[in-house]
Amino acid sequence: MHGKVYLTGAGPGDPDLLTVKALRLIRQADVIVYDRLINDEILREAKKEAILVYVGKEDTHHTIPQEEINALLVAYAHTHETIVRLKGGDPLVFGRGGEEALYLSKNGITFEFVPGISSVIAVPAYAGIPLTHRGINTSFRVITGHQMSSCENFDAGVLRENETLVILMGLHRLEKIIRSLLNSGLASSTPCAIIENGTMNFQKQVFGTLNTIIEVSRDIHSPAIIVVGETVSLHNSLNWFHHDAKFSQQYLSG
């Protein structure tokens, strides 16, 4: 017996942003192998007899190494029909979905990608930040904080021409990241935002500039996304989410 593995995106956190297909698969799944940031409300959609396997990773601690997760998916595919590998956001945006798919393919296991709404897009939107906006910028870039903090002089490239930069998994390296951006030529007055638990009712967000963001974000914790660029300044006019949810925000100019 060979089952099928669905490499599925659970979206950015808000259960309402789960896709129809993902919800259907979660309800049908015999096994759900899920990551750390999966909302409990989403997991409650699983059938009672489903096997739920937690394989979450944190910045300094991996419950199960990636190699073991790969092997686990293959093992369950030999014993069960429908396996959902549930990942936050989209499985192919820094989610190692490609690595897992390659391992499944190598071992003769059928798989399918089920895209999810990426936090890259959803979280800035819930903070009133468009990633692109006519007359301000024409592109955005997504990068991990791990990569940025590994070099003191990050090449900002077209960011100097008002590209929006979205940085994932960078909060613990914020000072290095800001120093790298400034060293690369960005103005200290460049708008910057950090959003914690984006799309959730307890979302918290802070706004500032590259010169002030470190100070104003002292009370922000992971998971958080950093957004840098001129479109961040639009949040003053587009900040809609606070009308429907309880969250706190701080501002610091400079």
C-alpha positions as CSV (number, residue, x, y, z in Angstrom):
1,M,0.0,0.0,0.0
2,H,1.3,3.4,-1.0
3,G,-0.6,6.5,0.2
4,K,-0.3,10.0,-1.0
5,V,1.4,12.9,0.8
6,Y,-0.2,16.3,0.4
7,L,2.4,19.1,1.1
8,T,-0.2,21.6,2.4
9,G,0.0,25.3,3.3
10,A,-2.1,26.2,6.3
11,G,-1.8,29.9,5.7
12,P,-0.5,32.6,8.0
13,G,-2.5,31.7,11.2
14,D,-6.1,33.0,10.9
15,P,-8.2,29.9,10.2
16,D,-10.4,31.9,7.9
17,L,-7.4,32.2,5.5
18,L,-7.2,28.4,5.1
19,T,-7.9,27.4,1.5
20,V,-11.0,25.3,0.8
21,K,-8.8,22.5,-0.6
22,A,-6.5,22.5,2.5
23,L,-9.6,22.3,4.8
24,R,-11.0,19.4,2.8
25,L,-7.7,17.5,3.0
26,I,-7.3,18.1,6.7
27,R,-10.8,16.7,7.4
28,Q,-10.0,13.6,5.2
29,A,-6.4,13.0,6.5
30,D,-5.5,9.7,8.1
31,V,-2.2,11.3,9.3
32,I,-1.3,15.0,9.8
33,V,2.3,15.9,10.3
34,Y,2.3,19.5,11.4
35,D,4.7,22.4,12.2
36,R,4.9,24.7,15.2
37,L,2.8,27.6,14.0
38,I,-0.3,25.7,13.0
39,N,-3.4,27.1,14.7
40,D,-5.1,24.7,17.1
41,E,-8.4,25.6,15.5
42,I,-7.2,24.2,12.3
43,L,-6.1,20.9,13.9
44,R,-9.5,20.5,15.5
45,E,-10.9,20.1,12.0
46,A,-9.2,16.7,11.7
47,K,-11.3,13.6,12.2
48,K,-11.2,11.9,15.6
49,E,-9.2,8.9,14.4
50,A,-6.6,10.9,12.6
51,I,-3.0,10.6,13.8
52,L,-1.5,14.0,14.7
53,V,2.3,14.2,14.6
54,Y,4.1,17.3,15.8
55,V,7.4,18.0,14.2
56,G,7.8,21.7,14.9
57,K,11.1,23.6,14.6
58,E,12.1,26.7,16.6
59,D,15.0,29.0,16.2
60,T,17.3,27.1,18.6
61,H,15.6,23.7,18.8
62,H,14.3,21.2,16.3
63,T,11.9,18.6,17.8
64,I,12.8,16.2,14.9
65,P,15.6,16.8,12.4
66,Q,14.5,17.3,8.7
67,E,15.9,13.9,7.7
68,E,13.7,12.2,10.2
69,I,10.7,14.1,9.0
70,N,11.4,13.0,5.5
71,A,11.6,9.4,6.6
72,L,8.5,9.7,8.7
73,L,6.5,10.8,5.7
74,V,7.6,7.9,3.7
75,A,6.8,5.5,6.5
76,Y,3.3,6.8,6.9
77,A,2.8,6.6,3.2
78,H,3.4,2.9,3.4
79,T,0.7,2.4,6.0
80,H,-1.9,5.1,5.4
81,E,-3.8,6.4,2.5
82,T,-3.9,10.2,3.0
83,I,-1.1,12.0,4.7
84,V,-1.2,15.8,5.1
85,R,2.1,17.5,5.7
86,L,0.8,20.7,7.2
87,K,3.0,23.8,7.1
88,G,2.5,27.4,8.1
89,G,2.0,29.8,5.2
90,D,2.9,28.2,1.8
91,P,4.9,24.9,1.7
92,L,7.3,26.3,-0.9
93,V,8.2,29.6,0.7
94,F,11.0,28.8,3.1
95,G,9.0,25.8,4.2
96,R,11.2,23.0,2.9
97,G,8.4,21.6,0.8
98,G,10.7,21.1,-2.1
99,E,13.1,19.1,-0.1
100,E,10.4,16.9,1.2
101,A,8.9,16.4,-2.2
102,L,12.3,15.4,-3.7
103,Y,12.7,12.8,-0.9
104,L,9.2,11.5,-1.5
105,S,9.8,11.3,-5.2
106,K,13.1,9.5,-4.7
107,N,11.3,6.9,-2.6
108,G,8.4,6.3,-5.0
109,I,5.8,8.1,-3.0
110,T,3.1,10.1,-4.7
111,F,2.8,13.7,-3.5
112,E,0.9,16.9,-4.3
113,F,1.6,20.5,-3.5
114,V,-1.3,22.4,-1.9
115,P,-0.4,26.1,-1.9
116,G,-1.3,28.2,1.1
117,I,-1.6,32.0,1.6
118,S,1.9,33.0,2.5
119,S,2.6,35.2,5.5
120,V,4.8,37.2,3.2
121,I,1.7,38.6,1.6
122,A,-0.9,38.3,4.3
123,V,0.9,39.7,7.3
124,P,1.8,43.0,5.7
125,A,-1.7,43.3,4.4
126,Y,-3.1,42.9,7.9
127,A,-0.8,45.7,9.0
128,G,-2.0,48.0,6.1
129,I,1.1,47.6,4.1
130,P,0.9,46.9,0.4
131,L,4.0,45.2,-0.9
132,T,3.7,47.0,-4.2
133,H,2.0,50.4,-4.9
134,R,1.9,52.4,-8.1
135,G,4.1,55.5,-7.9
136,I,6.1,54.1,-5.0
137,N,7.6,50.8,-6.0
138,T,7.2,48.1,-8.6
139,S,8.7,45.0,-6.8
140,F,9.3,43.3,-3.5
141,R,11.8,40.8,-2.3
142,V,11.6,38.1,0.4
143,I,14.6,36.9,2.3
144,T,15.4,35.1,5.5
145,G,17.0,36.8,8.5
146,H,19.4,33.9,8.7
147,Q,20.9,34.9,5.3
148,M,20.9,38.6,6.0
149,S,22.7,38.4,9.4
150,S,25.4,36.2,8.0
151,C,27.0,39.1,6.2
152,E,27.7,42.6,7.5
153,N,27.1,44.3,4.1
154,F,23.9,43.0,2.6
155,D,23.5,44.0,-1.0
156,A,20.3,45.9,-1.0
157,G,20.3,46.2,-4.8
158,V,17.1,47.6,-6.2
159,L,15.8,48.3,-2.6
160,R,17.6,51.6,-3.1
161,E,15.1,52.2,-5.8
162,N,12.2,51.7,-3.4
163,E,11.7,48.0,-3.5
164,T,9.9,46.5,-0.5
165,L,11.9,44.0,1.5
166,V,10.1,41.3,3.6
167,I,12.4,39.6,6.1
168,L,11.3,36.3,7.7
169,M,12.8,34.7,10.8
170,G,14.9,37.8,11.5
171,L,13.7,39.2,14.8
172,H,16.5,37.6,16.9
173,R,19.1,39.1,14.5
174,L,17.4,42.5,14.2
175,E,20.4,44.6,15.2
176,K,22.7,42.8,12.7
177,I,20.0,43.1,9.9
178,I,19.5,46.8,10.5
179,R,23.3,47.5,10.6
180,S,23.6,45.5,7.3
181,L,20.9,47.5,5.6
182,L,22.4,50.8,6.7
183,N,25.9,49.7,5.6
184,S,24.5,48.8,2.2
185,G,23.4,52.4,1.6
186,L,19.8,52.6,2.8
187,A,18.8,55.8,4.5
188,S,18.2,55.7,8.2
189,S,14.8,57.3,7.6
190,T,13.6,54.4,5.5
191,P,10.2,53.2,7.0
192,C,10.2,49.9,8.8
193,A,7.6,47.7,10.5
194,I,7.6,44.6,12.5
195,I,4.4,42.5,12.9
196,E,4.1,39.8,15.6
197,N,1.5,37.0,15.2
198,G,0.2,38.5,12.0
199,T,-3.5,37.9,11.0
200,M,-4.3,36.7,14.5
201,N,-6.7,38.6,16.9
202,F,-3.7,39.2,19.2
203,Q,-1.6,40.7,16.4
204,K,0.9,43.3,17.6
205,Q,2.7,45.7,15.3
206,V,5.3,48.5,15.6
207,F,6.3,51.1,13.1
208,G,9.4,53.3,12.8
209,T,12.4,53.8,10.6
210,L,15.7,51.9,10.3
211,N,17.0,54.4,12.9
212,T,14.2,53.8,15.5
213,I,12.8,50.3,14.9
214,I,15.2,48.5,17.3
215,E,14.1,50.7,20.2
216,V,10.4,50.6,19.5
217,S,10.3,46.8,19.0
218,R,11.7,45.8,22.4
219,D,8.4,44.2,23.4
220,I,7.9,42.3,20.1
221,H,8.5,38.5,20.1
222,S,8.6,35.7,17.5
223,P,6.9,34.8,15.3
224,A,7.4,38.2,13.6
225,I,7.9,39.6,10.1
226,I,10.0,42.6,9.3
227,V,9.0,44.9,6.4
228,V,11.3,47.6,5.1
229,G,10.5,50.2,2.4
230,E,8.5,53.2,1.4
231,T,5.2,51.4,1.2
232,V,5.3,50.9,5.0
233,S,4.3,54.5,5.4
234,L,0.9,53.8,3.8
235,H,-0.2,52.0,7.0
236,N,-1.4,55.4,8.4
237,S,-4.1,55.4,5.8
238,L,-4.6,51.7,5.2
239,N,-4.5,50.2,8.7
240,W,-7.8,48.4,8.7
241,F,-7.4,45.4,10.9
242,H,-7.7,47.2,14.3
243,H,-11.4,47.9,13.6
244,D,-12.1,44.1,13.9
245,A,-9.5,42.8,16.3
246,K,-7.8,43.6,19.6
247,F,-4.1,44.4,19.1
248,S,-1.6,47.0,20.2
249,Q,0.6,49.2,18.2
250,Q,3.3,51.7,18.8
251,Y,4.8,54.5,16.7
252,L,8.1,56.2,16.9
253,S,9.2,58.7,14.3
254,G,12.7,59.8,13.5
